[in-house]
Amino acid sequence: MHGQVDAGEETVQARWCRDVTEARWFALTVFAVILLNAALLGVETYSGVVAEWHGWLWLDEHACLAAFTAEILLRLGAHAERPRDFFKDPWNLFDLAVVLCAFLPVVRENTTVLRLLRLARVLRTARFLPQLRIVLVAVARSPPGTLSFLLVGALLLYVYAMVGWVFFGHHDPGHYGSIGRAVLTLFLLTPLDGIGDAVHTGLELSRWSLVYYASYVLIASFVLVNVLIGVVITSLDEAREMEKAAEAGAGTEPGAGAGAEPGAGAGTEPGASAEEVPRPAVGPPDDHPLLLARITAARQALDALERDLIRSAPTPTPTRLAARTADAPAAPAGEAR
């Protein structure tokens, strides 16, 4: 009995924490605290304000830390029945790491690390802004395609830098005197900044320099940049699909404490556990309209088939009825009676 009461209390507490963390006012409050923390970081860059309001700034910083700690505790309480679900969310891990690191003695003694840690709290705004979260997820998913882009770009820079060193190294050593300077020059020319001066300088040496710069600009500034944009857009599409899948999963997944109804143990025996109580299996609500539509279509098809069979059946005539009556065997006397 005591175990059942404790489990019921834990369920009630988990439900309360879940209701609080899923409330809109809770998200707005945490978002406001994050913005306040960011504003305090900006205020601390003014030495005069820090010297005059040092005590208040210290108090506000600890108040923000207390608010973030309470938020993490509430989120942990909401997943009390299934703690693994809390650690499956990368945003929960990030928030937990940011809050826990603030309590480490090594971090608190180092002012620079502590300020960087406080600055990391600003990134937590992505948790409450879906569009910003999608962009961050897209950036996190783009490294594979970005690495391929960087590899192709590095090869292109190296090849054109070697060609530039061969043709312009003696005449323009300031820009093409070595492979390092040539790579730096071409990298700065990628956004087309200073391309006019480079073309004029090259034309003074040879007219073929126009082909060199034109081909480099077409490949590096247009083709590769468009490839990079395509990689980023693909990552954004994948991030949007992941966000939709996460929202759909959160909407269809039942709550952790939904299985235990209040007072469910009142009608059971004292020794019966919650797992022994049979519960009807309830399917996803999205399947019922589809099932009803299929049943309706099957009924309509059967009705149409029945009508076709009735139409195609031959109509019995008087002659056929008389022939059937003559061919039918006589019924026994017992049956006639």
Backbone hydrogen bonds, N-H to C=O, Kabsch-Sander energy under -0.5 kcal/mol:
donor,donor_aa,acceptor,acceptor_aa,energy
5,V,1,M,-2.3
6,D,2,H,-2.5
7,A,3,G,-2.3
8,G,4,Q,-2.3
9,E,5,V,-2.4
10,E,6,D,-2.5
11,T,7,A,-2.1
12,V,8,G,-2.3
13,Q,9,E,-2.6
14,A,10,E,-2.6
15,R,11,T,-2.5
16,W,12,V,-2.4
17,C,13,Q,-2.5
18,R,14,A,-2.4
19,D,15,R,-2.8
20,V,16,W,-2.1
21,T,17,C,-2.6
22,E,18,R,-1.9
23,A,20,V,-1.0
27,A,23,A,-1.5
28,L,24,R,-2.4
29,T,25,W,-2.1
30,V,26,F,-2.5
31,F,27,A,-2.3
32,A,28,L,-2.2
33,V,29,T,-2.2
34,I,30,V,-2.2
35,L,31,F,-2.1
36,L,32,A,-2.3
37,N,33,V,-2.4
38,A,34,I,-2.1
39,A,35,L,-2.4
40,L,36,L,-2.3
41,L,37,N,-1.8
42,G,38,A,-1.7
43,V,39,A,-2.2
44,E,40,L,-2.0
45,T,42,G,-1.1
46,Y,43,V,-1.8
47,S,45,T,-0.7
50,V,46,Y,-2.1
51,A,47,S,-2.4
52,E,48,G,-1.6
53,W,49,V,-2.8
57,L,53,W,-2.4
58,W,54,H,-2.3
59,L,55,G,-2.1
60,D,56,W,-2.6
61,E,57,L,-2.3
62,H,58,W,-2.0
63,A,59,L,-2.0
64,C,60,D,-2.3
65,L,61,E,-2.1
66,A,62,H,-2.3
67,A,63,A,-2.2
68,F,64,C,-2.5
69,T,65,L,-2.2
70,A,66,A,-2.3
71,E,67,A,-2.1
72,I,68,F,-2.2
73,L,69,T,-2.3
74,L,70,A,-2.3
75,R,71,E,-2.3
76,L,72,I,-2.5
77,G,73,L,-2.4
78,A,74,L,-2.0
79,H,75,R,-0.9
79,H,76,L,-0.6
80,A,77,G,-1.5
85,D,82,R,-1.1
86,F,82,R,-0.6
86,F,83,P,-0.7
87,F,83,P,-1.3
88,K,84,R,-1.0
89,D,85,D,-0.6
89,D,86,F,-0.7
93,L,89,D,-1.6
94,F,90,P,-2.3
95,D,91,W,-2.5
96,L,92,N,-2.5
97,A,93,L,-2.4
98,V,94,F,-2.4
99,V,95,D,-2.2
100,L,96,L,-2.7
101,C,97,A,-2.2
102,A,98,V,-0.7
102,A,99,V,-0.5
103,F,100,L,-1.5
104,L,101,C,-1.0
108,R,104,L,-2.3
109,E,105,P,-1.7
110,N,106,V,-0.8
110,N,107,V,-0.6
111,T,109,E,-0.7
114,L,110,N,-2.2
115,R,111,T,-2.2
116,L,112,T,-2.2
117,L,113,V,-2.3
118,R,114,L,-2.3
119,L,115,R,-2.1
120,A,116,L,-1.6
121,R,117,L,-0.8
121,R,118,R,-0.6
122,V,119,L,-1.2
123,L,120,A,-0.9
124,R,121,R,-1.4
125,T,122,V,-1.8
126,A,123,L,-1.7
127,R,124,R,-1.5
128,F,125,T,-1.2
129,L,125,T,-0.7
133,R,129,L,-2.4
134,I,130,P,-2.3
135,V,131,Q,-2.0
136,L,132,L,-2.3
137,V,133,R,-2.4
138,A,134,I,-2.4
139,V,135,V,-2.4
140,A,136,L,-2.2
141,R,137,V,-1.7
142,S,138,A,-1.0
146,T,142,S,-2.9
147,L,143,P,-3.1
148,S,144,P,-1.5
149,F,145,G,-2.0
150,L,146,T,-2.8
151,L,147,L,-2.3
152,V,148,S,-2.3
153,G,149,F,-2.7
154,A,150,L,-2.6
155,L,151,L,-2.1
156,L,152,V,-2.3
157,L,153,G,-2.6
158,Y,154,A,-2.4
159,V,155,L,-2.5
160,Y,156,L,-2.4
161,A,157,L,-2.4
162,M,158,Y,-2.2
163,V,159,V,-2.1
164,G,160,Y,-2.6
165,W,161,A,-2.3
166,V,162,M,-1.9
167,F,163,V,-2.1
168,F,164,G,-3.0
169,G,165,W,-1.1
172,D,168,F,-2.7
175,H,172,D,-1.2
176,Y,172,D,-2.8
177,G,173,P,-1.4
182,A,178,S,-2.3
183,V,179,I,-2.3
184,L,180,G,-2.3
185,T,181,R,-2.4
186,L,182,A,-2.5
187,F,183,V,-2.4
188,L,184,L,-2.0
189,L,185,T,-1.2
190,T,186,L,-0.7
190,T,187,F,-0.7
192,L,189,L,-1.9
193,D,188,L,-0.7
194,G,192,L,-0.8
195,I,192,L,-0.6
198,A,194,G,-1.7
199,V,195,I,-2.1
200,H,196,G,-2.3
201,T,197,D,-2.2
202,G,198,A,-2.1
203,L,199,V,-2.4
204,E,200,H,-1.1
205,L,201,T,-0.5
205,L,202,G,-1.0
206,S,202,G,-2.7
209,S,206,S,-1.0
210,L,207,R,-1.3
212,Y,208,W,-1.7
213,Y,209,S,-2.6
214,A,210,L,-2.5
215,S,211,V,-2.3
216,Y,212,Y,-1.8
217,V,213,Y,-2.6
218,L,214,A,-2.3
219,I,215,S,-2.1
220,A,216,Y,-3.0
221,S,216,Y,-0.6
221,S,217,V,-1.5
222,F,217,V,-0.7
222,F,218,L,-0.6
223,V,218,L,-1.9
224,L,219,I,-2.6
226,N,222,F,-2.0
227,V,223,V,-2.1
228,L,224,L,-2.5
229,I,225,V,-2.3
230,G,226,N,-2.3
231,V,227,V,-2.2
232,V,228,L,-2.2
233,I,229,I,-2.6
234,T,230,G,-2.3
235,S,231,V,-2.1
236,L,232,V,-2.3
237,D,233,I,-2.4
238,E,234,T,-2.3
239,A,235,S,-2.4
240,R,236,L,-2.4
241,E,237,D,-2.3
242,M,238,E,-2.3
243,E,239,A,-2.3
244,K,240,R,-2.6
245,A,241,E,-2.5
246,A,242,M,-2.4
247,E,243,E,-2.3
248,A,244,K,-2.6
249,G,245,A,-2.6
250,A,246,A,-2.3
251,G,247,E,-1.7
252,T,248,A,-1.9
253,E,249,G,-1.9
258,A,255,G,-1.1
260,A,257,G,-0.7
261,E,259,G,-0.9
264,A,261,E,-1.9
266,A,263,G,-1.3
267,G,264,A,-0.6
268,T,265,G,-0.5
272,A,269,E,-1.1
276,E,273,S,-0.7
277,V,273,S,-0.5
277,V,274,A,-0.6
283,G,281,A,-0.5
287,D,284,P,-1.7
288,H,285,P,-0.5
290,L,286,D,-0.6
291,L,287,D,-2.3
292,L,288,H,-2.6
293,A,289,P,-2.1
294,R,290,L,-2.0
295,I,291,L,-2.3
296,T,292,L,-2.4
297,A,293,A,-2.1
298,A,294,R,-2.3
299,R,295,I,-2.3
300,Q,296,T,-2.3
301,A,297,A,-2.1
302,L,298,A,-2.2
303,D,299,R,-2.4
304,A,300,Q,-2.2
305,L,301,A,-2.2
306,E,302,L,-2.4
307,R,303,D,-2.2
308,D,304,A,-2.0
309,L,305,L,-2.2
310,I,306,E,-2.1
311,R,307,R,-2.1
312,S,308,D,-2.2
313,A,309,L,-1.2
321,L,317,T,-2.1
322,A,318,P,-2.3
323,A,319,T,-2.2
324,R,320,R,-2.3
325,T,321,L,-1.9
326,A,322,A,-2.1
327,D,323,A,-2.1
328,A,324,R,-1.1
336,A,332,P,-2.1
337,R,333,A,-2.4
